[in-house]
């Protein structure tokens, strides 16, 4: 489970209208049919106009939705939500909340091959989250793994090795495998 910032689908329905052939002199049936169609369109328009608007999402709900979108690979959606949070007054003055958003947004930027935009927020956010202990250990570990991967893409194996060592230091048990394997790869060059 990921730490939180604080440590609706609508339905559509389509009505079906069966058109029956009108016989000669069957103007009344045609009039009734036209009246029914118009009435359903007017009623549908009124229903749509009077339907209550979806309640505004809280910053926490936006953060959770963006985190889930990022985990599911819907990074464009996640980036949009994380950007909305970044620009909101809700996290102004909270370095930890800002850092969590920066790291998670940066991870999605990296997944979308936007490495130049990704590295600075990931590095800045991870540095802050690293001071918060176990609460953000997975975020910090993941951040440094991504930073190491980005360094390898630039062929900066020394920087990659340093980032993988940092990720390894924040890993335990089986989670040590990934940064250790990446460290071996970075130091092989």
PyMOL commands that set and color helices and strands:
alter all, ss='L'
color gray80, all
select helices_A, chain A and resi 27-50+59-71+75-86+89-91+95-111+115-153+157-169+173-187
alter helices_A, ss='H'
color red, helices_A
deselect
rebuild
show_as cartoon
